[in-house]
Amino acid sequence: MNKEPRDDKLCAAIMAGINFTRKLHKVTLLEFNKLISQREITFDLLWALFKPNSLVFNYHSPTEQNRLLLVRRVEYGNCPPSLRIACDIIRDDGTLFGLARVDLAIHEFPGVRAIEDLPTYPLLYHSDKESLYTRALELG
């Protein structure tokens, strides 16, 4: 297997960028980590919970079922103020089978909220994450 030589200048530039970002956002990172340790979040920091290619939990009211979705994109929207989460989900309606895009939203809220009180949140923070994940694997 051919391995490209290490680009020390590029590595140094990347590390400088990471260090600059850490210094610039030090207060934000500290606040985020403190809230997360208490399993809470503010609307302004909500974006940091949802990492692309991570699983999220959502209760689907029309079918009265729990579901797991794969995060693809997260962005804030203005009308109404909300965090929009574009996700993929496996769809099987008896006719069509495959991936489908689902757009979810968490509307703006004041103050601090428990992560598990959000309508959609990372599976990592669900109190029963292991059995939900196992069940999802069983169902395909």
Order of alpha helices (4+ residues) and beta strands (2+ residues): alpha-alpha-beta-beta-beta-beta-beta-beta-beta-alpha
